[in-house]
Amino acid sequence: VSAVLASVVTTVSSPPHIILIVADDLGWNDVSWHNPLVQTPHLEALARSGVQLEQSYVLPLCTPTRSALLSGRYPFTIGRQHLVIWPLSPSGLDPDLTILPQTLKS
């Protein structure tokens, strides 16, 4: 993601519009650009006009997947490979870890 963002930022004078869609339990064949029997015209329009990341690895829980997406690191390298972070939990990502919004801002 960072390599793609770096090339977009250097070639465009205004900040890019970035939409990340993280969908739980969405299979490869559950979208119209892979399966003509499924109707997802709005998602397909977004996908066709943007960058499709289709060879990503995710874990079966939301916390490891979101941690990897935000940090650009494998969840096991930041201690987020096993459990879900529940609301009001006293744990989270390491505050010294640079995450995607910080990278985009800089």
Buried (B, 14 or more C-beta within 10 A) or exposed (E): BEEEBEEEBEEEEEEEEEEEEEEEEEEEEEBBEEEEEBEBEEBBEEBEEEEEEEEEEBBEBEBBBBBBBBBEBBBEEBEBBEEEBEEEEEEEBEEEBEBBEEBEEE
